[in-house]
Amino acid sequence: MKVGLVGFPGSGKTTVFNAMTGQDAPVGYGGEVRRAVVDVPDPRVEWLSALYRPKKTTFASIVFCDIPGEHGSERRGLSTAALQQVRDQDALCLVLRGFDNPALEHAPDPSAELEAFHAECVLADLLFVERWLERARKEAKRGLEVAAFERMLETLESERPLRVLPESELDRSLLRGYSLVTDAPLLAVLNREEDDAGESLADELEGALARMGAGGMTLSASLEAEIAMLEPADQQEFLRDMGLAEPALDRFIRAAYQLQDLISFFTVAGPEVRAWTIRAGTDARRAAGKIHSDMERGFIRAEVIPCDVLEEYGSEQAVKSAGRLRVEGRDYVVQDGDVLRVLFNV
């Protein structure tokens, strides 16, 4: 999953990038997109690795992309080039300033920044949809795709993002390849002073995010970036001293997974234990396709052991002896924590 970090100048976007990735990227850099791959922490993967002792253990991962903004104005966020980078992301993280910045004249106003970013993205999608429909009308196109674009035009003209449309109103299989910005999952991160990091989001901001179909969380990026640079053992001690239960990365991943309705399943194949990320409701055949397209194409059945059942019995053989291993067909809906072994033939 690729997550693009965006934000207005002075919001602390790059500091959030450093906090999430443990990098030490310089602030104020306006060049190419910076990227860093981060493992998704999951104690179940660690437990499976200890049980099977594979040669390789692969966690699910997130690619964080620090997208440069338009630095000519305090109130402008995305240049044309940056907008193209935004369209390439699976999800967006909007960093909002909630702290005083001596380099900026105006006081922090996260609600105004959210509305400004929202308006910019709606306009970008609206121009794209209008151009598409204009070409479609010239070519006398008809059908479901045209109907979908007309529904999107109506939504955008009412200043609503496309992500608020349920699948029953917008068939997203018709939109593959278009990468519309307001259809991407959005998580806003309110970057606060250290003393205020634990406070909840203001009702006004919570309400605006809900109307946009987005999620939100708070942190102090400067504090979290400092924690991220420490060794793991020192991180835990620092977190305890600051009264924090877990680092920002863990909170961010949980919020992002909930926002996108994502779950994890696991495979134990030969020398590797591996975690895979899918949307809740994915059937076994499509889940197999995440591993390899041949598995989806030639799917026969899947052997399933929930991770907690495997932990209860202590070994795969004990699970089988107890009759707790399940054999499921292509329509089985994979559950969070399932350990799958896929049988296929091509």
Secondary structure, 3 states (H helix, E strand, C coil): CEEEEEECCCCCHHHHHHHHHCCCCCCCCCCCCEEEEEECCCHHHHHHHHHHCCCEEECCEEEEEECCCCCCCCCCCCCHHHHHHHHCCCEEEEEEEECCCCCCCCCCCHHHHHHHHHHHHHHHHHHHHHHHHHHHHHCCCCCHHHHHHHHHHHHHHCCCCHHHCCCCCCCHHHCCCCCCHHHCCEEEEEEECHHHCCCCCCHHHHHHHHHCCCEEEEECHHHHHHHHCCCHHHHHHHHHHHCCCCCHHHHHHHHHHHHHCEEEEEEEECCEEEEEEEECCCEHHHHHHHHCHHHHHCEEEEEEEEHHHHHHHCCHHHHHHCCCCEEECCCCECCCCEEEEEEECC
